[in-house]
Amino acid sequence: MSGYNIAFVLTGSVAGFKACDAISRLVQQGHRVKAVATESALRFVGTATLEGLTGSRVLTDLFEPGAALEHIQLSRWADAVVVCPATANTINRFAAGLADNLAGAIYLAHDRSKPFLMAPAMNPEMWSHPATREAVARLGGWGVRFIPVGEGRTACGEVGEGRMAEPPEIVAAIEASLARPARRLRVLVTSGGTAEPIDGVRVITNLSTGGTGAAIADTLARMGHNVSLLRARGSERAQAVRHDETFVTFADLDFALSRLLSSEPYDAIVHCAAVGDFSVAGVEVGGSAVPPRSGKIDSDSAPVVRLRPNPKLVDGLRARSRNESIRVVAFKLTHGEDRAGAARAVEALFAHSGADLVVQNDLAERRGPEEFPSVIHTADGGEVRCATRSGLASELERILSSMPAAEAAPA
């Protein structure tokens, strides 16, 4: 993908150095970039830097002589606009419809048929403040696409959500917004493994890294589809998804699935999360019950952990969906099964889940991190063999895109 016109708006944040990296990457990939910098942004990044990266004059002043209509002309020139970094001040001002500087005027003059993205960057408390959350929701309702923030140490030294996405993620999101598939799908992808607490520091979990789900989500998003990723906390992230949300326990995942599927008419769900078969029903130490999330059980004790089976979430996905005709992709992991055993497992999953596609892979067949030998099974007995995660993701996109469009149920 190359040759797009991108208006890149910088506002005042120490994360401006990441924005310069993103601009450089966009230019190297053949895109034409024009930089717009607020007065605050120029306290962190100089005009010489931005001019050197873009090869164009930096736009800064709404009232500069000879540039009275720059906000209109730039909005028409750009194939996409990105605000990066997007501060709490900028997000809240945009949500209020203020246009007393060039950045705000560009937003109000924007052709809403084109992508408009924001990459937030701020202190965790500022990101979680009700004013910011309400502004993000309002702008999202108006069509602004938010590049998911990261979690970790911020410039002020505090830890939490609010870190601006990394430059490769920003570039991937911009390019994904510009992709034009023949049919744009709304897809929910689940990934990673659930974890059930035994005490305040120990859990029962599995070996899933979330790598397969992240690869599928990233491929679908880069190909221009609207992708939401629901992943286990600490699992691999995808770079270009529209919405990124985490879960820990089975109950967390169960609740999130109900909320997301009922709120948006997804065309498909790719359910590759490694959902634990059991949750912790109770823990006893010396005959006394211990709440699963409280304290730390002494390592010299002999706790008794009682488990309860979890229902199969895949069986109820279609019933929870706002779109009754949602396409369901289920996953079946086997270990050392022969072809007949794998076929029986796939057949059983089709029978109880009603899935449209089942992806079967065997743990014993994996030979390296890039390899992912798997088979996509269709309900009519068809098979597509894949060797890698990226190959699997591309084949799933091809198959889902070729399926007849499913009508969403009325809201």
Rosetta blueprint (number, residue, H / E / L):
1 M L
2 S L
3 G L
4 Y L
5 N E
6 I E
7 A E
8 F E
9 V E
10 L E
11 T L
12 G L
13 S L
14 V L
15 A L
16 G H
17 F H
18 K H
19 A H
20 C H
21 D H
22 A H
23 I H
24 S H
25 R H
26 L H
27 V H
28 Q H
29 Q L
30 G L
31 H L
32 R E
33 V E
34 K E
35 A E
36 V E
37 A E
38 T L
39 E L
40 S L
41 A H
42 L H
43 R H
44 F L
45 V L
46 G L
47 T H
48 A H
49 T H
50 L H
51 E H
52 G H
53 L H
54 T H
55 G L
56 S L
57 R L
58 V L
59 L E
60 T L
61 D L
62 L L
63 F L
64 E L
65 P L
66 G L
67 A L
68 A L
69 L L
70 E H
71 H H
72 I H
73 Q H
74 L H
75 S H
76 R H
77 W H
78 A L
79 D L
80 A E
81 V E
82 V E
83 V E
84 C E
85 P E
86 A E
87 T L
88 A H
89 N H
90 T H
91 I H
92 N H
93 R H
94 F H
95 A H
96 A L
97 G L
98 L L
99 A L
100 D L
101 N L
102 L H
103 A H
104 G H
105 A H
106 I H
107 Y H
108 L H
109 A H
110 H L
111 D L
112 R L
113 S L
114 K L
115 P L
116 F E
117 L E
118 M E
119 A E
120 P E
121 A L
122 M L
123 N L
124 P H
125 E H
126 M H
127 W H
128 S H
129 H L
130 P H
131 A H
132 T H
133 R H
134 E H
135 A H
136 V H
137 A H
138 R H
139 L H
140 G H
141 G H
142 W L
143 G L
144 V L
145 R E
146 F E
147 I L
148 P L
149 V L
150 G E
151 E E
152 G E
153 R E
154 T L
155 A L
156 C L
157 G L
158 E L
159 V E
160 G E
161 E E
162 G E
163 R E
164 M L
165 A L
166 E L
167 P H
168 P H
169 E H
170 I H
171 V H
172 A H
173 A H
174 I H
175 E H
176 A H
177 S H
178 L H
179 A L
180 R L
181 P L
182 A L
183 R L
184 R L
185 L L
186 R E
187 V E
188 L E
189 V E
190 T E
191 S E
192 G L
193 G E
194 T L
195 A L
196 E E
197 P E
198 I L
199 D L
200 G L
201 V L
202 R L
203 V E
204 I E
205 T L
206 N L
207 L L
208 S L
209 T L
210 G L
211 G H
212 T H
213 G H
214 A H
215 A H
216 I H
217 A H
218 D H
219 T H
220 L H
221 A H
222 R H
223 M L
224 G L
225 H L
226 N E
227 V E
228 S E
229 L E
230 L E
231 R E
232 A E
233 R L
234 G L
235 S L
236 E L
237 R L
238 A L
239 Q L
240 A L
241 V L
242 R L
243 H E
244 D E
245 E E
246 T E
247 F E
248 V L
249 T L
250 F H
251 A H
252 D H
253 L H
254 D H
255 F H
256 A H
257 L H
258 S H
259 R H
260 L H
261 L H
262 S H
263 S H
264 E L
265 P L
266 Y L
267 D L
268 A E
269 I E
270 V E
271 H E
272 C L
273 A L
274 A E
275 V L
276 G L
277 D L
278 F E
279 S E
280 V E
281 A E
282 G E
283 V E
284 E E
285 V E
286 G L
287 G L
288 S E
289 A E
290 V E
291 P L
292 P L
293 R L
294 S L
295 G L
296 K L
297 I L
298 D L
299 S L
300 D L
301 S L
302 A L
303 P L
304 V E
305 V E
306 R E
307 L E
308 R E
309 P E
310 N L
311 P L
312 K L
313 L H
314 V H
315 D H
316 G H
317 L H
318 R H
319 A H
320 R H
321 S L
322 R L
323 N L
324 E L
325 S L
326 I L
327 R E
328 V E
329 V E
330 A E
331 F E
332 K E
333 L E
334 T E
335 H L
336 G L
337 E L
338 D L
339 R H
340 A H
341 G H
342 A H
343 A H
344 R H
345 A H
346 V H
347 E H
348 A H
349 L H
350 F H
351 A H
352 H H
353 S H
354 G L
355 A L
356 D L
357 L E
358 V E
359 V E
360 Q E
361 N E
362 D E
363 L H
364 A H
365 E H
366 R L
367 R L
368 G L
369 P L
370 E L
371 E E
372 F E
373 P E
374 S E
375 V E
376 I E
377 H E
378 T E
379 A L
380 D L
381 G L
382 G L
383 E E
384 V E
385 R E
386 C E
387 A E
388 T E
389 R H
390 S H
391 G H
392 L H
393 A H
394 S H
395 E H
396 L H
397 E H
398 R H
399 I H
400 L H
401 S H
402 S H
403 M L
404 P L
405 A L
406 A L
407 E L
408 A L
409 A L
410 P L
411 A L
